[in-house]
């Protein structure tokens, strides 16, 4: 587990000078810290010393260095992780917005309540949302809170 190379054997395909140059031009904070860990390891420092200098936990430093070992210099950047897929497709959300703009059936004010929108989505698309998530969908679609007078 703790068999990470150090010194010239760490990232053997990249020189210390290259690491320092990448560090100098990097603008983002997290990749800069990761590069700093790699620079110290390339200089032959221990994980404990790197943790002390960078004010990171020992385990975090080890994980960063392991990623460099596995992925090479590209480990300075994080891997984009996909989130959970949306329950409604983009087309369905557009269709929903058009339906909502027409106003609720049988409501003289022309304003939807969150409960009505939630029931409409459940009936129309067979998707169950919480009231707070319905409100988030409405905000993203450009709707705002309205109160009848």
C-alpha positions as CSV (number, residue, x, y, z in Angstrom):
1,X,0.0,0.0,0.0
2,X,2.8,2.5,0.9
3,X,5.1,1.4,-1.9
4,X,5.2,4.7,-3.8
5,X,8.5,5.5,-5.5
6,X,10.3,8.7,-4.6
7,X,13.0,10.8,-6.1
8,X,13.9,10.2,-9.8
9,X,11.8,7.0,-9.8
10,X,8.6,9.0,-9.1
11,X,7.1,10.1,-12.4
12,X,10.2,9.0,-14.2
13,X,8.9,10.3,-17.5
14,X,8.6,13.9,-16.1
15,X,11.5,16.0,-14.9
16,X,11.5,18.1,-11.8
17,X,11.9,21.2,-13.9
18,X,8.8,20.3,-15.9
19,X,6.8,19.8,-12.7
20,X,8.0,23.2,-11.4
21,X,7.0,24.8,-14.8
22,X,3.6,23.3,-14.6
23,X,3.2,24.5,-11.1
24,X,4.2,28.0,-12.0
25,X,1.6,28.3,-14.8
26,X,-1.2,26.6,-13.1
27,X,-4.0,29.0,-12.0
28,X,-6.4,26.6,-10.2
29,X,-5.8,25.9,-6.5
30,X,-6.4,22.1,-6.4
31,X,-4.2,21.1,-9.3
32,X,-1.5,23.5,-7.9
33,X,-1.6,21.6,-4.6
34,X,-1.4,18.3,-6.4
35,X,1.6,19.5,-8.4
36,X,3.2,20.7,-5.2
37,X,2.9,17.2,-3.7
38,X,4.4,15.7,-6.8
39,X,7.3,18.2,-6.8
40,X,8.2,17.3,-3.1
41,X,8.0,13.6,-3.9
42,X,10.2,14.1,-6.9
43,X,12.7,15.8,-4.6
44,X,12.6,12.6,-2.4
45,X,10.6,13.8,0.5
46,X,8.5,11.5,2.6
47,X,4.7,11.5,2.7
48,X,4.7,12.8,6.2
49,X,6.9,15.7,5.3
50,X,4.7,16.5,2.2
51,X,1.6,16.4,4.4
52,X,3.2,18.8,6.9
53,X,4.3,21.3,4.1
54,X,1.0,21.2,2.3
55,X,-1.2,21.0,5.4
56,X,-3.0,18.0,4.0
57,X,-3.7,14.7,5.7
58,X,-1.2,11.9,5.2
59,X,-3.8,9.7,3.5
60,X,-4.8,12.6,1.1
61,X,-1.1,13.0,0.1
62,X,-0.8,9.3,-0.5
63,X,-3.9,9.3,-2.7
64,X,-2.7,12.2,-4.7
65,X,0.7,10.6,-5.3
66,X,-0.9,7.2,-6.1
67,X,-3.0,8.9,-8.8
68,X,0.2,10.5,-10.3
69,X,1.7,7.0,-10.3
70,X,-1.3,5.5,-12.0
71,X,-2.3,8.3,-14.4
72,X,0.9,10.2,-15.0
73,X,1.0,14.0,-15.1
74,X,-2.7,14.1,-16.0
75,X,-3.4,13.3,-12.4
76,X,-3.1,17.0,-11.6
77,X,-6.6,17.4,-13.0
78,X,-9.6,15.8,-11.5
79,X,-11.7,13.4,-13.5
80,X,-15.2,14.7,-14.4
81,X,-17.7,12.6,-12.7
82,X,-21.2,12.2,-14.2
83,X,-24.1,12.9,-11.9
84,X,-27.3,11.1,-11.6
85,X,-29.4,11.2,-14.8
86,X,-32.3,13.6,-14.9
87,X,-35.8,12.1,-14.4
88,X,-37.2,14.3,-17.1
89,X,-35.5,14.7,-20.5
90,X,-34.7,18.1,-21.9
91,X,-37.6,17.7,-24.4
92,X,-40.0,16.8,-21.5
93,X,-38.9,19.8,-19.5
94,X,-39.5,22.1,-22.5
95,X,-42.9,20.5,-23.0
96,X,-43.7,21.0,-19.3
97,X,-42.8,24.7,-19.4
98,X,-45.1,25.2,-22.4
99,X,-48.0,23.4,-20.6
100,X,-47.4,25.5,-17.4
101,X,-47.4,28.8,-19.4
102,X,-51.0,28.1,-20.5
103,X,-52.1,28.0,-16.8
104,X,-53.7,25.3,-14.8
105,X,-57.1,23.9,-15.9
106,X,-59.9,25.1,-13.8
107,X,-57.9,27.7,-11.9
108,X,-59.1,31.3,-12.5
109,X,-55.9,32.9,-11.2
110,X,-53.9,31.3,-13.9
111,X,-51.2,30.5,-11.4
112,X,-49.9,27.0,-10.6
113,X,-49.2,25.8,-7.1
114,X,-46.2,23.6,-6.4
115,X,-48.7,20.8,-5.5
116,X,-50.5,21.1,-8.8
117,X,-47.2,21.1,-10.8
118,X,-46.1,18.1,-8.8
119,X,-49.3,16.2,-9.5
120,X,-49.2,17.2,-13.2
121,X,-45.6,15.8,-13.5
122,X,-46.6,12.6,-11.7
123,X,-49.7,12.1,-13.9
124,X,-48.2,13.2,-17.2
125,X,-44.6,11.7,-17.0
126,X,-45.0,9.1,-14.2
127,X,-42.2,10.8,-12.2
128,X,-42.4,11.6,-8.5
129,X,-40.6,14.8,-7.3
130,X,-40.5,16.4,-3.9
131,X,-42.1,19.8,-3.6
132,X,-38.7,21.4,-3.2
133,X,-37.4,19.7,-6.3
134,X,-40.5,20.9,-8.3
135,X,-39.6,24.4,-7.2
136,X,-36.0,24.0,-8.4
137,X,-37.4,22.8,-11.8
138,X,-39.6,25.8,-12.0
139,X,-36.8,28.2,-11.2
140,X,-34.6,26.7,-13.9
141,X,-37.4,26.9,-16.4
142,X,-37.7,30.7,-15.6
143,X,-40.8,30.7,-13.5
144,X,-41.0,32.8,-10.3
145,X,-43.0,32.9,-7.2
146,X,-46.4,34.7,-7.7
147,X,-49.0,35.4,-5.1
148,X,-52.6,36.2,-6.1
149,X,-54.0,39.4,-4.7
